[in-house]
Amino acid sequence: MLQIRANSMPRWTAYALVMAVILAIACGGCGSNEQRTDSQATSIDLSKLDVGNYDTKPRQLGAVKSLEQARIIEAERLGDFVPVPLDIDPRFAHSNQFVATVFTDPKFALRDTMAVDRFAEAAPDFVAGFQSYGRTEADSRGIDLMNAVLIFPDEQKATAAAAALERVDHEASDRNTTVAIPKYPAAHAHWQPTQQSIGSWYATGKFVVYTWIYDYLKVYLEKVDLPALLALVQKSLDAVVPSIAKFSPTPPDKLMGLQIDLDGMLNRTIARPKEDSWLNPPGAYHARTALHFVNDPPGALADIEKAGADRYASNGVDLYRARDAAAASALQKDLGGLTKRFKSSDSPANLPAADCHEYIGREAMAIRFYCSVSYDRYAAFSASHQLLDAQQRISAEYTVLVNTK
């Protein structure tokens, strides 16, 4: 099924100074209706492809170039260990496309769920964070569940930050009332007795897990059920805490040694133009981590597992590494299968192996054009408001895939 990309709001943060390329929220693309053959790939003359202004030269990204960039890479590394809401409760089968997932500045990720104006005061040693966000309904008619995992230099600073962050958020409204999380007595939490919502800050190792739940329907109906909120917080922590315990944070004095790429995935992607609107920096992840960025996690999970995909990267395109070439070709088709919301568009000039589609659905902020292609073990997906740009991106990406060893 085609993953629709939202036209995300620009977030002009330090990310823009660190990396000139960034990823889109959802794993967009449009897929093939046929399996690609080796003869199709070898018959393509790369010199005749229209790649626009996209750079197709092979590159090696190497180590981080600044502390800010290192913090971003550390947050992305953490992301491979943060459960998606679907793993916590299958009801949370939808994502929120307007949430910054990777962050070093909380005001661009957490400002809609907690008071962040005193964040630096409460958590001065914060390193980086990764946020997981899910919904039971595609729109604001169900329950929202968010877990933000925050990294700190040591256990003591994480413990202090959990208490301080809850305190400053509690003080932001005189309607907040302290509550206890029965299974996690060390958690700091509060809610407003007139609203079906809760916030919890729990320190575990070098992390603080901030859990936020908001039940739109109960709020609309003016109903509250505190036991239900507490049970969901506990269920969420039951999944998150043991999972992030498997992640080993980088010692602060070793951050500048972090490598930007993972298994050469970002080396195989074209850079995204600065003009694109964005929420998250570029990144390379385990394939399953892509579920944090797509708008249909259950569908994407089935396709990723079917293809045996093990890596995912997002930059100027979204890129998956599948089990083999046949699986990559199938993944291109599965992730980009046509529905009634799309119609076929012209393939890029001299690249018949690629497919392009136009979105004709009713999502007002959706990106309009999508192209996809597979090569060897890789399936790539581009998206743009202009068909020519989507075609040039996928042509450039195909060139990069062929040329990168």
Disulfide bonds with the S-S distance in Angstrom:
Cys356-Cys371 1.95
